[in-house]
């Protein structure tokens, strides 16, 4: 059975950063997120879209290939994720279970569906600007409303995809023209 207990609290001895602007300065700059047990990189700040404080987790659109999505769908009959269907996430380095992807949820968790939810108390952050490592539980990543950030990122992905299809259309045209001109030059 999956250990949902550790989703519930952020009960470390770490002091939260008291200065909000220090926190802001850190979380808005490049940070990588690592396994607290084996140092494997799980994600970086580009893939983070916020924090779900109610389940003590970071919300990510993207994780590294070192986060394994376990294939069996599971169902939780009670507790924090009562009536949810989910897949567990596992660290490829040390095999610890470190998060979930929720698929089917009650309404109050619907904003978190299909996103990677990584337990904060299982990870630490490497801060590029200062070269420091700190426990993720000492930082607050809830900098923008999650819904906004998610739709922003999804829009960005869509735009990038449409640019890519434009580029490939142009390349197809170019190739077609080249083919035509080479036919013309050899005739
Ligand atoms: Zn690990």
Boltz pocket constraint, residues with backbone or C-beta under 6 A from the ligand:
constraints:
  - pocket:
      binder: B
      contacts: [[A, 35], [A, 36], [A, 37], [A, 38], [A, 39], [A, 40], [A, 91], [A, 92], [A, 93], [A, 94], [A, 95], [A, 96]]
      max_distance: 6.0
